[in-house]
Amino acid sequence: MTHLLSILAATLAAGIGSVWLAAGLMRMGWLSGLDGASRGRGEQHLLSLAAGALLATAFLHLMPEALESAVGA
């Protein structure tokens, strides 16, 4: 049960952290141009970064649990 709670906590922390990182980068103007045309493209890249970080953290923390349960079966 403690493994499940640590997995959930790490996934939540990574998800919130990646969204904060993306919001901070957008606020500082990184990956977005000064003109309005390229701004949307930068926001899409940052959103993809946040979603990828969330999924990577979730799968990397779930992989040992899955392998451990498969060995016991």
ZIJOZI-V185804 format. One record per residue. N is the residue number from 1. PSI is psi in whole degrees, -180 to 180 (* if undefined). Layout:
BEGIN
n->N psi->PSI
n->N psi->PSI
END
This chain:
BEGIN
n->1 psi->-36
n->2 psi->-29
n->3 psi->-40
n->4 psi->-43
n->5 psi->-38
n->6 psi->-36
n->7 psi->-46
n->8 psi->-41
n->9 psi->-43
n->10 psi->-40
n->11 psi->-42
n->12 psi->-44
n->13 psi->-42
n->14 psi->-39
n->15 psi->-47
n->16 psi->-41
n->17 psi->-41
n->18 psi->-35
n->19 psi->-41
n->20 psi->-40
n->21 psi->-46
n->22 psi->-41
n->23 psi->-40
n->24 psi->-42
n->25 psi->-37
n->26 psi->-40
n->27 psi->-36
n->28 psi->-13
n->29 psi->10
n->30 psi->147
n->31 psi->16
n->32 psi->138
n->33 psi->174
n->34 psi->-26
n->35 psi->160
n->36 psi->-22
n->37 psi->-40
n->38 psi->-5
n->39 psi->-42
n->40 psi->-34
n->41 psi->-39
n->42 psi->-39
n->43 psi->-36
n->44 psi->-38
n->45 psi->-41
n->46 psi->-36
n->47 psi->-39
n->48 psi->-38
n->49 psi->-45
n->50 psi->-44
n->51 psi->-40
n->52 psi->-40
n->53 psi->-40
n->54 psi->-47
n->55 psi->-41
n->56 psi->-43
n->57 psi->-43
n->58 psi->-47
n->59 psi->-37
n->60 psi->-32
n->61 psi->-25
n->62 psi->-22
n->63 psi->-48
n->64 psi->-37
n->65 psi->-42
n->66 psi->-43
n->67 psi->-39
n->68 psi->-39
n->69 psi->-30
n->70 psi->-33
n->71 psi->-37
n->72 psi->-17
n->73 psi->*
END
